[in-house]
Amino acid sequence: MITTNNIIALGLLCLFGICVGIQKASPEQIHLSYGVDPSRMVVTWSTQNASEGTLCRYGLDSTLSSQATGFTKKFTQSSSGSSVNHTQYIHRTTLVDLKPGTKYFYSCGDGTQMSSQFDFMSKRTDPAWSPSIALFGDMGKTNAQSLTRLEKEVRNGMYDSIFHVGDFAYDMDSDNGNVGDSFMKNIQPIAAHVPYMTCPGNHEEKGNFSNYKNRFTMPTDELGDRMFYSFDMGPIHVISFSTEYLFFLQFGFEQIFNQYHWLEQDLEKASKNRAKTPWIMTMGHRPMYCTNKDNDDCTHHESLVRVGIPFIHAYSLEQLFKKYDVDLMFWAHEHSYERLWPVFNREVYNGTKYPYTNPGAPVHIITGSAGCSEKHDPFGDTESWSAFRSDDYGYTRMKVYNSTHIYIEQVSDDKNGMIIDKLWYIKEKHGRFY
């Protein structure tokens, strides 16, 4: 029989960290991502022990009148050289039948241990939607310079989504996964309120990107590979892909081929749908171009990301993106910010009136300075295709106003939120520009 004295004694034991017979299954690390269609939102979270179930309650007010059940996956990992395994349970639930552009409240857990209530706006579907996005890469658990400002801006409703362009936590597997847990808790004030859309970086490589694949839930394709996917936001078609397949060949050449052919099919479909989504943008971790002096891939004339397999140029992403008139490419990896002139094959193709008005090539932006333990990457000599660069900590904002106008600006955390760079990208006709 459980008596008052039993409860008091058990509580005292817990104060000293000796909780007998109690399994901690409190929901934590809660984050959102877009589902496969606008009527869905996916909620992912972790518990440190097995729970009694996986469900979310949600609704148009705090009564949370709807409920969706999901599934749980046991995830076990250890740091390099460690004999200690870290086990946690990843929970995923899809909220369905959401009305477009509507505020929802939700709470997740196992039905007994439930999270606090959070809220989000479901994806809009009307043609007048002008989505606002914050973009950055290379943000760690420590020295996450941009996180505080981003939290405040998310609370103020500035963004419809966050795009994290690879490299998380530094690293998610470190300290037997505890660094990853801490990072995911740190981003919860952002990611529990707006979809946190991602792509993998080189720091996720451990265990064939197991932390990335387990901790994040992105819209999947028919191959069931969350390393690449696409979705629409108002007038823009967004493609997220892995540059890392080209660099970690121990995980199989077929990943390069599968992604390339998926990209080709997705771009072909998007190119036929430009009346609805005229803009096409990509995000991948390692850039095709950069002027940093760290001897990374983008400093090489035949960058693997740009030309594919050297000399024969098989699986060239730059050629593929040219073929389907990709407008905008976001990268990270370099711990700095760099805006390029419209460029193709290392040649500048500025617009006839202004550089970013009807340009003859895609626009590239590197935004990898959100802050991590590795700090900054220095710049080397400039190149003809480099328009602006800065090693200030910061992140990028983008607003897709309509079918012809996109506004982009760079925020400096070093300068107390000052806008240090901005551009209007204007394209009056979308289609083949070569």
N, C-alpha and C positions, 0 to 999 in steps of 0.2 A: 504494500500500500504506500502511495506517495503522500507523505505528510508535510505540514508546513516546515517542520524541522529538517526533513530531507531536502526540501527546496532551498532552504537557507544554507545548509551545508554544501550542497552542490554549487550554489552561487559563490560561496567563499572559495571553493576549490578552483572555479573558473577564473576568479580574480587573480589567482596565482598561476594561471596557465595550465591547470590540471583538470580539464573538462572531461569527466569520465562518461563514456557512453554517448556523448553528444557529437554529432557530425556537423561540421560547419558547411551548410549548403546555401549560404546567402548569395543572392544574385549580385554580380559585380561585373565591371568592364562592359557595361551595356552600350551598344552602338547600333545605329541604323544603316541600312543600305537599300537602294532601290530594288524593287522586284522586277520580274520579267515583263510587267505591264504597269501602267500608271495606277491601277486600282489596288496595287499591292505594295507593302513595305515590309522588309525583313528586319527582324530584331535578333541580334546575336549577343550572347552573354556567357559568362563563365561562373562555375562554382568550384570550390576547392575540394568538394566531396560529392559523392553521388546524391542526387535529390530524388524526391518522390515522383517527379514528373517534369514536363516542360510545357508551359503555357503562358499566354499573355491575355490579360483582360484589357479591353480598349473600348473607346466610345467617344461621343461628341461632347461629353462632360465628365465630371469626376465620378459619376456613378458607374462608368465602365460597363456598359450593358452587353457588350459582345465579348466573345472568347474564342481564341484560336490555340490549338495545340500544335506542338512541334516535335522535334527529335533531339536526342542527346548523343554526343560522341565522346568517348573517353580518349584523352590525349596525354600521352606519356613522353617525356623527353628528359635529356640530361645535357649538361655542358660538355664541351670537349675535355676529355681526360677525367671526367667525374664519374664516380661509381654510384652516385645518388640519382635516383629517378624522381622527377617531378610530375605528378599526375594531377590533371584537372579535367573538368567536364565542360565541354562546349555545347551550348544550347542554341537552337535555331527555331524560330517561329515566324511564319509569314502571316501578317495581318491582311485580310482580304476584304473585297467589296468596299473599298474606300471611295468616298466621293472626291472628285478632283478639287484641288485648291482649298481644302477644308482642314481646320484645326482639329486634331485628335489628341486624346489623353490616353496613357497606357501604363501598365505595370506588369512586370514579368516575374516568374518564379515557378514554384512547383504547386501552387495552390495554397500552401501553408506559409512558407517563407517567400514573401513577395518583395519586390523592389519598391522604392519610392515611386510616386507618379511622375512621369515625364510627359512632354507634349511635342508634337511635330505638325508640320503642314504637309498634307499629301500633295503629290505631284499635280500641277495644273496641266490641263490639256487644251486650253483655249489658245487660238492663234495669236492673241495679244500678249501672251506671257513673255516677259523679258527677264530671264533668269540671271541671278547674281551668284557668283562662285568665288571662293577663296582657294588659291592654288599654292602649293609649296611641296618641297621634298626635303629629305634628310633632317628630320626632326627627331631628337633623341629623348631619352628619359631625363638626362641631365643637360643643362645649358639650352633648354627649349625656349629660346628667346621670344619667339612669336606667340607662344601659347596663351599667355595672360591677355594680350590684346585681342586675340581671336575669340577667347571665351567671352569677353565683354561684348564684342561685335555680334556674336551669335545670340547672346541674351537680348541684344537690341534689335534682333530680327534682320540683320543686314544681308544674310546669305540664305540661298535655297539649298546649297550643297557645299561640301568641302571636298577638294581633290588632293589627295596626298600622293605625290608622284615618286613613291619608292623610298626605301631606307627608313626603318622604324626603330626607335628605342635604343639602338646601338648597344647590344643586339637583343632581339626578343628571346633568344635561347640562353643568354648569359645568366650566370648564377642559377643554373637549372630552371630557367624559365621565369624566375622572379623579376628580372628586369622587364621582360615582356608584360608580366602582370601589372607592374607598376606603371608602365607606359600606357597601357590600355585603361587603367584607372584614371590616369592624368587627362586623357582625352575624352573621358565620359561626359564632362560638362558640355562639350561641343557635340560629340558624336551621338549622344542620346537624344539630341534635338534636331539635327539635320543629317541627311545621309552622308556618310563618310566613305567616299569612293576612292579606290586605291589601285595601284599597280605595284608589282614586286621590284625590289632593288637588289643590288649585290649583297647587302647585309642580311638578306633573308635566306641566303643560299643553304644554310645548315640543314641537313636531312632532306635534301630535295625540296626546299622551301616549305617544310612541314609547318613551321609556325605561321607563315603567311596563309597557307591553305586552310589551316585549322581555325585561326583566329578571325579571319575575315570571310564574309559571305557576299560575293559579288554576283551579278546576274550571269548565269552560266550559259554556255552554248551546248550544242548537241553532243560535244565530246566530253562534257562534264568536267572541263578544265577551267578552274577559276583564275588562271593566269592571264587570260585574255577574254574580253567581252565588249559589248557596246550597248548604248542606250541613247534615247533622245531626250533633250531638254528644250522645249519650245522650238526655236528655229535652228538648233544646233544638234548635229549627230556626233556623239562622243565615242571614241574608240580607245580603250585601254589595252595595252599589250605588254609583253615581257621582252625587254632587250636582253635579258639574262640567259635565254636559251643559247645565244651565240657564244657565251663565255664559259658556261659550265657544261661542257659536252659529255661529262661523265654520266649525266642523267639521260643521255640518248639523243641522237641526231633527229629522230622522228618528231621531237617537239618543235624543232625549227620548221620542218616541213608542214606539220599540222597547223601551226600558227600562221605561217605564210599563206597557205591555201584558204584558211578561215578568213584572214584579212582580205584576201582578194575577193572572196565571195561577199563579205560584208560590205566592202567598198563598192562593188558592182551594184549591190542592192541599194546602197545609199545614194549612188549617183543617179539612179532612176527615180529617186524620191525627193529630188531637190526642190520641188514645188512646195513640199511640206517642211523639210529640214535643209535649207540651202547651204548652211555652213557645215563643214566637216572638220573636226579637230581630233588630234591624237594626243595621248600622253603615254610616254615610255620613260624609263629611268635614265639610261645613259644617252647623252645627246649625240647627234650627228656632227655637230660643230661646237667648238668652244675655243677660247683663247687663254685658258689656264695653262700654267707651265708645270703640270704634274705628270707629264708623259702618259696621260690616260688615252683611251682609245680615240677620243674626239680630237686629240692633237695630231693624230696620224692622218696623212693624206688620204689613205684608203681605210677610213673607219669601218669597222665591221657592221655597225648599225646602219651606216650610210650606204655602203656598196655591197654588203653581204660577204660572200666568200671571196677573198682577195683575188685579183687578177682576172678571174672568170666572171666575177660580179654576179654570181648566182644568188637568188633570193635577196636582191637589192631592195631595201625598203624605200630609199629615196626615189628610185625608178617607179616602184609600185605606187607610191603616194603621188608622184607626178602624173601617172596615167589617169588617176581618178580625181585629180584636182583637189587634194587635201589643202585646206586653207591655212590651218594653224596647228603648230606642233609645240607642245609643252614638254620640257625635260627637267631633270634635276641632276643628282650625282655630283656635280661640281658645287662646292659650298660657296656659292656666289650667285649673283644675278647678271644675266647678259641678254640683251635684246639684239637680234640680228636684223639687218636689212633683208628684204625678200631675197632668197638665195636658192639656187639650184646648181648642183655640180660645182660648187665653190665660186660661182659667178653671181653677181648682184643683178636682180631684175626689178628695179624700182618702178613704181607707177609713173605714168607720163606727167601727171599734175603734181602729186605729192607721193613720197615713197610708198605709203600704205593705202593709197587710193588706186584701186584696180591694178595691183602689182602683177608682175609676170611670174611670180614664184611664191611658194609658201612663206609664212612668217614663223620663225623659230624663237622661242623664249625659254631660257634656262632659269629655273627658280628653285635653287637648292640651298637657300641660306636661312632656313627657319631656326637653325641652332642645334648643334649636337656636340658631343665630347671631342670630336676631331676639329672643331672650330672652322677656320676659313681655308679656302684654297687660293693661292696667290695667282695673279695674272702674269702672263708673259707679253710678248709683242702683240700689238693689235693686228687685225686683218681687215681687208677691204670690206668684208661682209659683216663686220661687227659694228653696231651702231651705238650701243651704250652698255657700260658694265659697271658694277659696283660690288664691293665685298662687304657692304653693310648687312647685318642680320635683317631679315624681313621676309615678306611674302607678297604674292601677287593677287590683285583683285581683277575680276573680269565681269562685265555686264554685257550680255548679248541683247542689244536693244531690239533688233528686228532683222529682217532678211538682208539688210545692206550695211548695218552699222554695229560694230563691236567696240567697246571701250575697255582699255586695259591700263592698269596703273600698278606701280611698285611701291609698297609701304616699307619705310625704314624704321626698324625698331631702335637702331642706334640714334636716330634723330627724332625720337618721341612720336613716331607715327607720321612723320612727314612723307609726302608723296615725292619721290626722287626721280620718277620716270613715268611717262604716260604716252599713250598713243590712241588715236582713232583709226581703226581698220575699217575701210570702206570698200565694199565690193558690190557694184551695181549689177553685175551679171556673174552667176556661178556656172562653171563649166570648164572645159579644157582651156588652159591658159598658155599652152605651148603650141 
